[in-house]
């Protein structure tokens, strides 16, 4: 079957970044489509992953870094750049010398020791020369499963389009298990569902042990226990001790696996939002646990679309994870950020979108029926009451077919209608 390229939201992000910076560092999990997308924006490509040519490129980069970096037309894509992270300073010098935007695209699906520890803070800024962008798996809008009638940018301006989605709870169960892996699209369902399973198998059996500098002793049983326990706790703000007790190893071992998973861009936790409140309630600041794609949790626990119905509470957490994935992808495209909110009174917003100018929207996520939607709406209205600055909108994201606005001004929106 001929490969079909699905346009990515990240295409526009990368295009703008190349017009405004000398280089773009693109990071994200394996198999999310970084190389395929970046190749479409590059005029020359150096691939460091193939073993048969890797050492030649490494030797070339060490011997004559400036000549290596001027190899071919610009933008030059260096795929899996972390293999030659020693070239970072030379890269900045070449960008300064050429005085041009859009010179380099660097991709990486793992952060090596040098770039993680020594270059980490500098990589974020590189004195304005290089911008770092994360590329996630595909959203429902990119996979053509969302009709895109409800825009996050429009909601900020008070614009809303009532609409109807044809997607059912069965569809969402499939989307959760399939994930947003490009190789899973336009495939037979059995083949599509196998992509996340194959990714997960490679992750816990090989990739997590490839980070030799953090010295994780190869033990596939222990590795699988870590990821399975993390999967059981997605959508929660559980402490490290919960997972440590669950898997039965010490804090030091947990930290190694956790850092390793972060450096492979497998985890995508959501930070807490701290607004100005009139009340004296305390804001809880723990991150909410998520994988970069909900299908990783499904694969770790050996689930399939049918088995999700056996535990509707966990199905709800997985649906929340799916929504958060899409919200983060859409937010990245419009320079917004996604947070979560919870206080000591247990008032909670599953997501808070904060726009570049400080505007924000409160969001709850519910897989359930009208009663759950009503409860979520009332909860968000209580939070709104205590806020010094008021939200631009309040929204409940659901599986229901109808996108509409309630009498209390809360938007009820099916996930499969959203876009940036």
BAKE-978328 format. One record per residue (C-alpha): residue in one letter; x, y, z. Coordinates in steps of 0.02 Angstrom, whole numbers, padded with zeros to 5 digits, always signed. Layout:
BEGIN
AXYZ;...
//
This chain:
BEGIN
X+00000+00000+00000;X+00068+00171-00050;X+00107+00284+00098;X-00009+00435+00112;X+00055+00590+00199;X-00074+00668+00314;X-00037+00854+00332;X+00017+00895+00508;X-00025+01044+00617;X+00161+01045+00651;X+00195+01088+00467;X+00140+01267+00501;X+00235+01273+00666;X+00395+01217+00580;X+00370+01332+00432;X+00354+01486+00544;X+00501+01432+00652;X+00613+01417+00498;X+00563+01593+00447;X+00606+01665+00617;X+00758+01568+00682;X+00923+01503+00614;X+00883+01326+00668;X+00742+01221+00736;X+00767+01076+00856;X+00620+00956+00836;X+00599+00828+00975;X+00468+00697+01011;X+00437+00510+01028;X+00491+00384+00898;X+00366+00345+00761;X+00272+00510+00779;X+00324+00566+00604;X+00464+00691+00641;X+00578+00637+00500;X+00440+00623+00369;X+00372+00795+00410;X+00541+00880+00425;X+00601+00807+00260;X+00460+00901+00174;X+00535+01065+00236;X+00718+01024+00204;X+00823+01042+00047;X+00963+00927+00108;X+00961+00781+00229;X+01092+00694+00336;X+01025+00533+00413;X+01126+00474+00564;X+01020+00324+00608;X+01081+00198+00475;X+01230+00104+00549;X+01317+00084+00381;X+01346+00272+00362;X+01334+00336+00541;X+01518+00322+00587;X+01573+00408+00427;X+01462+00557+00467;X+01523+00560+00648;X+01705+00561+00591;X+01668+00696+00462;X+01581+00805+00593;X+01726+00787+00715;X+01861+00821+00585;X+01781+00972+00501;X+01620+01030+00586;X+01598+01188+00481;X+01613+01094+00317;X+01496+00959+00383;X+01365+01090+00427;X+01379+01172+00256;X+01347+01006+00169;X+01206+01035+00043;X+01073+01167+00021;X+00982+01245+00167;X+00877+01204+00264;X+00987+01055+00307;X+00900+00918+00406;X+01009+00820+00527;X+00904+00671+00579;X+00938+00599+00755;X+01059+00741+00788;X+01093+00686+00967;X+01218+00560+00896;X+01332+00709+00858;X+01277+00827+00997;X+01460+00879+01014;X+01431+00989+00861;X+01314+01108+00954;X+01435+01253+00975;X+01492+01239+00794;X+01310+01241+00741;X+01283+01408+00829;X+01441+01480+00751;X+01386+01431+00575;X+01215+01509+00602;X+01296+01671+00660;X+01420+01671+00516;X+01288+01646+00381;X+01166+01775+00455;X+01013+01684+00388;X+00853+01609+00455;X+00801+01432+00413;X+00973+01353+00401;X+00952+01193+00502;X+00821+01069+00561;X+00878+00949+00697;X+00771+00800+00747;X+00787+00686+00897;X+00684+00550+00979;X+00798+00535+01129;X+00892+00664+01231;X+01070+00606+01258;X+01173+00637+01415;X+01262+00792+01349;X+01109+00881+01284;X+01007+00830+01437;X+01129+00882+01573;X+01258+01000+01498;X+01165+01084+01356;X+00988+01070+01423;X+00957+01251+01474;X+01052+01320+01326;X+00956+01213+01201;X+00796+01304+01250;X+00866+01473+01198;X+01032+01457+01107;X+01036+01647+01122;X+00893+01661+00998;X+00978+01560+00864;X+00887+01394+00884;X+00709+01363+00941;X+00654+01197+01018;X+00485+01125+00965;X+00401+00965+01019;X+00309+00857+00894;X+00182+00738+00966;X+00081+00598+00887;X-00068+00645+00777;X-00227+00726+00841;X-00400+00675+00783;X-00408+00831+00674;X-00247+00779+00585;X-00306+00599+00562;X-00468+00670+00486;X-00573+00598+00628;X-00623+00771+00692;X-00729+00884+00583;X-00646+01037+00660;X-00801+01145+00678;X-00753+01209+00851;X-00592+01310+00854;X-00491+01350+01011;X-00439+01514+00931;X-00621+01558+00896;X-00673+01514+01073;X-00547+01639+01140;X-00639+01772+01038;X-00812+01712+01090;X-00849+01631+00922;X-00936+01461+00929;X-01014+01353+00794;X-01146+01228+00852;X-01122+01066+00757;X-01147+00879+00759;X-01014+00743+00763;X-01050+00569+00695;X-00923+00485+00810;X-00986+00366+00944;X-00911+00298+01104;X-00855+00146+01003;X-00756+00261+00889;X-00671+00343+01038;X-00627+00173+01109;X-00542+00133+00944;X-00453+00302+00935;X-00383+00275+01110;X-00314+00104+01067;X-00253+00151+00893;X-00167+00308+00950;X-00101+00445+00838;X+00041+00348+00756;X+00053+00395+00570;X+00082+00213+00521;X-00087+00166+00595;X-00191+00276+00480;X-00288+00212+00329;X-00248+00034+00380;X-00351-00120+00420;X-00403-00103+00603;X-00302-00254+00658;X-00146-00182+00576;X-00183-00009+00646;X-00201-00074+00823;X-00037-00169+00810;X+00067-00009+00790;X+00051+00047+00971;X+00086-00131+01031;X+00245-00139+00926;X+00300+00033+00988;X+00273-00017+01168;X+00366-00182+01148;X+00517-00091+01079;X+00504+00039+01217;X+00507-00075+01369;X+00619-00211+01296;X+00752-00104+01210;X+00738+00085+01205;X+00732+00116+01392;X+00895+00019+01410;X+00981+00114+01268;X+01015+00261+01385;X+01175+00185+01451;X+01231+00340+01548;X+01088+00324+01674;X+01136+00143+01702;X+00971+00053+01700;X+01014-00131+01721;X+00927-00228+01583;X+00781-00314+01666;X+00631-00326+01551;X+00516-00386+01691;X+00555-00233+01798;X+00540-00118+01647;X+00368-00185+01604;X+00312-00167+01786;X+00360+00018+01783;X+00263+00058+01625;X+00113-00046+01677;X+00104+00042+01845;X+00120+00212+01763;X-00020+00162+01643;X-00134+00117+01788;X-00110+00292+01859;X-00134+00401+01707;X-00250+00549+01732;X-00206+00557+01918;X-00088+00663+02022;X-00023+00512+02117;X+00144+00528+02205;X+00300+00432+02156;X+00275+00322+02309;X+00116+00247+02234;X+00210+00180+02083;X+00361+00132+02188;X+00254+00027+02305;X+00160-00047+02157;X+00315-00107+02065;X+00417-00149+02219;X+00580-00060+02188;X+00670+00086+02272;X+00662+00272+02236;X+00830+00273+02148;X+00773+00140+02024;X+00608+00231+01997;X+00700+00393+01960;X+00806+00307+01828;X+00655+00238+01737;X+00561+00401+01753;X+00704+00506+01685;X+00733+00378+01548;X+00551+00385+01494;X+00558+00575+01494;X+00713+00575+01387;X+00626+00460+01262;X+00479+00584+01259;X+00361+00446+01316;X+00289+00543+01463;X+00193+00705+01439;X+00136+00760+01611;X+00028+00914+01636;X+00084+01047+01759;X-00031+01133+01884;X-00105+01305+01851;X-00098+01432+01990;X-00227+01572+01965;X-00274+01716+02077;X-00414+01659+02192;X-00521+01756+02315;X-00536+01603+02425;X-00402+01540+02544;X-00398+01367+02467;X-00227+01293+02431;X-00178+01251+02253;X-00115+01074+02230;X+00041+01077+02124;X+00076+00896+02076;X+00084+00854+01891;X-00053+00749+01812;X+00018+00587+01742;X+00001+00556+01555;X+00091+00464+01418;X+00120+00561+01258;X-00015+00452+01179;X-00153+00352+01268;X-00119+00199+01160;X+00043+00171+01258;X-00058+00142+01417;X-00176+00026+01323;X-00030-00074+01254;X+00055-00082+01425;X-00101-00158+01503;X-00142-00273+01357;X-00311-00192+01321;X-00414-00175+01162;X-00569-00071+01115;X-00689-00204+01179;X-00603-00228+01346;X-00614-00042+01390;X-00799-00066+01429;X-00756-00185+01572;X-00692-00038+01676;X-00786+00121+01631;X-00692+00224+01761;X-00526+00182+01681;X-00604+00208+01509;X-00641+00384+01570;X-00458+00413+01615;X-00404+00351+01444;X-00530+00466+01359;X-00461+00609+01463;X-00286+00563+01405;X-00345+00566+01224;X-00421+00738+01248;X-00267+00807+01334;X-00157+00742+01192;X-00262+00835+01064;X-00275+00993+01168;X-00085+01001+01185;X-00061+00979+00997;X-00189+01116+00960;X-00117+01230+01095;X+00059+01213+01024;X-00004+01275+00857;X-00072+01437+00932;X+00064+01471+01061;X-00048+01423+01205;X-00015+01308+01353;X-00116+01170+01436;X-00119+01152+01625;X-00231+01068+01754;X-00309+01143+01910;X-00353+01068+02077;X-00367+01147+02249;X-00382+01088+02428;X-00573+01093+02413;X-00558+00963+02273;X-00624+01084+02144;X-00543+01030+01984;X-00526+01076+01801;X-00451+00935+01698;X-00374+01063+01582;X-00344+01249+01578;X-00291+01324+01411;X-00190+01483+01436;X-00167+01591+01281;X-00014+01694+01238;X-00095+01856+01298;X-00152+01781+01465;X-00331+01741+01415;X-00386+01569+01473;X-00524+01441+01466;X-00578+01311+01595;X-00609+01135+01532;X-00681+00976+01607;X-00676+00809+01517;X-00819+00685+01535;X-00852+00519+01450;X-01019+00503+01540;X-01198+00560+01511;X-01297+00721+01538;X-01287+00703+01727;X-01097+00700+01721;X-01095+00848+01602;X-01208+00946+01719;X-01099+00905+01869;X-00943+00958+01774;X-01024+01121+01721;X-01075+01164+01899;X-00899+01125+01960;X-00820+01241+01832;X-00942+01380+01874;X-00892+01367+02058;X-00709+01386+02010;X-00752+01535+01900;X-00840+01621+02045;X-00680+01627+02150;X-00566+01683+02009;X-00505+01863+02009;X-00486+01859+01820;X-00630+01776+01728;X-00609+01643+01593;X-00648+01682+01411;X-00749+01522+01407;X-00797+01366+01504;X-00808+01201+01411;X-00848+01019+01443;X-00771+00902+01313;X-00869+00742+01290;X-00912+00596+01177;X-01088+00661+01143;X-01135+00702+00961;X-01191+00883+00989;X-01084+01039+01009;X-01193+01170+01094;X-01197+01305+01227;X-01298+01277+01386;X-01407+01409+01468;X-01268+01440+01595;X-01150+01484+01449;X-01048+01324+01467;X-01000+01247+01300;X-01026+01060+01279;X-00910+01000+01141;X-00877+00828+01065;X-00690+00795+01050;X-00714+00750+00866;X-00766+00930+00826;X-00610+01018+00894;X-00466+01100+00802;X-00335+01235+00844;
//
